[in-house]
Amino acid sequence: MGSIASRKVRSFLSISGSGKLMFVEAVFTSAWVKITLLFFPFSRVAKWLGKANNHSYENNTSEALITVKRVQFALKLCDRYTPWPTECYTQALTAKLLLKRRNISGNIYFGFRKNDHNELMGHAWLKSAGIVVTGFCDFSLYTVHSTFS
């Protein structure tokens, strides 16, 4: 058990200083998003989503792309190391908030498909600076229901 903890500590220490800060911010933002989704009405969350059925201008500068990739990396770590599940919806909202704090736009997509048992499955993902930040999957399987910018 001690070796797993020491490996995690070594991994964390190997991340750059700005990467550590982004990871810590992602963990706290993810926790806040998770709590909000569980205990508050959707109207509170709806404000975070942005404008419905709209696409925002994507900032494709090299600085924006670097920041988007840092957010993407921090959320992958967050998903891996937090004790709570960070489903696609939680990840997309967390990424949206992290990018918004840095004045970088992003678009959240909500899509649906039917699985092999004919059950409706939902999925959320966020794209910014021309890349998928969260919710990696075969998007061709999903019909986009709504987008938010």
C-alpha positions as CSV (number, residue, x, y, z in Angstrom):
1,M,0.0,0.0,0.0
2,G,2.8,2.4,0.8
3,S,4.4,1.9,-2.6
4,I,1.2,3.0,-4.4
5,A,1.1,6.2,-2.3
6,S,4.7,6.9,-2.8
7,R,4.3,6.4,-6.6
8,K,1.5,8.8,-6.6
9,V,3.5,11.4,-4.7
10,R,6.5,11.0,-7.0
11,S,4.2,11.3,-10.0
12,F,2.7,14.5,-8.6
13,L,6.1,15.9,-7.8
14,S,7.3,15.3,-11.3
15,I,4.6,17.6,-12.7
16,S,5.6,21.2,-13.4
17,G,4.6,23.9,-10.9
18,S,1.9,25.4,-13.1
19,G,0.7,21.8,-13.8
20,K,0.3,21.2,-10.1
21,L,-1.6,24.4,-9.6
22,M,-3.9,23.5,-12.5
23,F,-4.4,20.0,-11.1
24,V,-5.3,21.4,-7.7
25,E,-7.7,23.9,-9.2
26,A,-9.3,21.1,-11.3
27,V,-9.8,18.9,-8.2
28,F,-11.5,21.7,-6.3
29,T,-13.6,22.9,-9.3
30,S,-14.6,19.3,-10.0
31,A,-15.7,18.8,-6.4
32,W,-17.8,22.0,-6.5
33,V,-19.4,20.9,-9.8
34,K,-20.1,17.5,-8.5
35,I,-21.7,18.9,-5.3
36,T,-23.7,21.4,-7.3
37,L,-25.0,18.7,-9.7
38,L,-26.1,16.6,-6.8
39,F,-27.7,19.2,-4.5
40,F,-28.7,22.2,-6.5
41,P,-31.4,22.8,-9.1
42,F,-30.4,22.7,-12.8
43,S,-31.1,26.5,-13.1
44,R,-27.9,27.1,-11.1
45,V,-25.9,24.8,-13.5
46,A,-27.5,26.3,-16.6
47,K,-25.7,29.6,-16.0
48,W,-22.4,27.8,-16.4
49,L,-23.3,26.2,-19.7
50,G,-23.5,29.4,-21.7
51,K,-25.8,30.2,-24.6
52,A,-27.9,27.3,-25.8
53,N,-27.5,26.0,-29.3
54,N,-24.7,28.3,-30.1
55,H,-21.1,27.9,-31.0
56,S,-18.5,30.3,-29.7
57,Y,-15.6,31.6,-31.5
58,E,-12.7,29.3,-30.8
59,N,-9.4,31.0,-29.9
60,N,-6.8,29.0,-31.8
61,T,-3.8,30.9,-30.7
62,S,-0.8,29.0,-29.6
63,E,-1.2,30.3,-26.0
64,A,-4.8,29.2,-25.9
65,L,-3.9,25.8,-27.3
66,I,-1.2,25.3,-24.6
67,T,-3.7,26.3,-21.9
68,V,-6.4,24.0,-23.3
69,K,-4.0,21.1,-23.3
70,R,-3.0,21.9,-19.7
71,V,-6.6,21.9,-18.7
72,Q,-7.1,18.6,-20.5
73,F,-4.1,17.0,-18.7
74,A,-5.3,18.3,-15.3
75,L,-8.7,16.8,-15.9
76,K,-7.3,13.4,-16.9
77,L,-5.4,13.4,-13.6
78,C,-8.4,14.6,-11.7
79,D,-10.5,11.7,-13.2
80,R,-7.8,9.3,-12.3
81,Y,-7.1,10.4,-8.7
82,T,-10.2,11.8,-7.2
83,P,-12.3,9.6,-5.0
84,W,-15.6,10.7,-6.6
85,P,-16.6,9.7,-10.1
86,T,-16.0,12.4,-12.7
87,E,-18.5,11.5,-15.4
88,C,-18.5,13.2,-18.8
89,Y,-20.9,15.9,-17.7
90,T,-18.9,16.8,-14.6
91,Q,-15.7,16.9,-16.7
92,A,-17.2,19.0,-19.4
93,L,-18.6,21.6,-16.9
94,T,-15.3,21.6,-14.9
95,A,-13.3,22.2,-18.1
96,K,-15.7,24.9,-19.2
97,L,-15.2,26.8,-15.9
98,L,-11.4,26.3,-15.9
99,L,-11.2,27.7,-19.4
100,K,-13.7,30.5,-18.7
101,R,-11.4,31.7,-15.9
102,R,-8.7,32.1,-18.5
103,N,-10.9,33.8,-21.0
104,I,-10.9,30.9,-23.4
105,S,-14.1,29.9,-25.0
106,G,-15.3,26.3,-25.4
107,N,-18.4,24.5,-26.6
108,I,-20.2,21.8,-24.6
109,Y,-22.0,19.2,-26.6
110,F,-24.8,16.9,-25.4
111,G,-25.4,13.8,-27.5
112,F,-27.5,10.7,-27.3
113,R,-27.4,7.2,-28.9
114,K,-29.1,3.9,-28.4
115,N,-26.9,1.0,-27.1
116,D,-27.1,-2.7,-28.0
117,H,-30.1,-3.1,-25.6
118,N,-32.0,-0.2,-27.2
119,E,-31.5,1.9,-24.2
120,L,-30.9,5.7,-24.6
121,M,-27.4,6.7,-23.6
122,G,-26.3,10.3,-23.1
123,H,-22.8,11.8,-23.4
124,A,-21.3,15.2,-22.9
125,W,-18.0,16.6,-24.2
126,L,-16.2,19.9,-24.5
127,K,-14.3,21.2,-27.5
128,S,-12.0,24.3,-27.4
129,A,-9.2,25.6,-29.6
130,G,-10.0,23.0,-32.2
131,I,-9.5,20.0,-29.9
132,V,-11.7,17.7,-27.8
133,V,-10.9,18.5,-24.1
134,T,-13.2,16.1,-22.4
135,G,-15.5,13.2,-23.2
136,F,-13.4,11.2,-25.8
137,C,-15.4,8.7,-27.7
138,D,-16.6,7.8,-31.2
139,F,-18.7,10.9,-31.7
140,S,-20.2,9.5,-34.9
141,L,-22.3,7.2,-32.7
142,Y,-24.0,10.2,-31.1
143,T,-26.7,12.5,-32.3
144,V,-26.0,16.0,-30.9
145,H,-29.0,17.2,-29.1
146,S,-27.8,20.6,-27.9
147,T,-24.7,22.7,-27.7
148,F,-23.7,25.5,-25.3
149,S,-21.1,28.2,-25.8
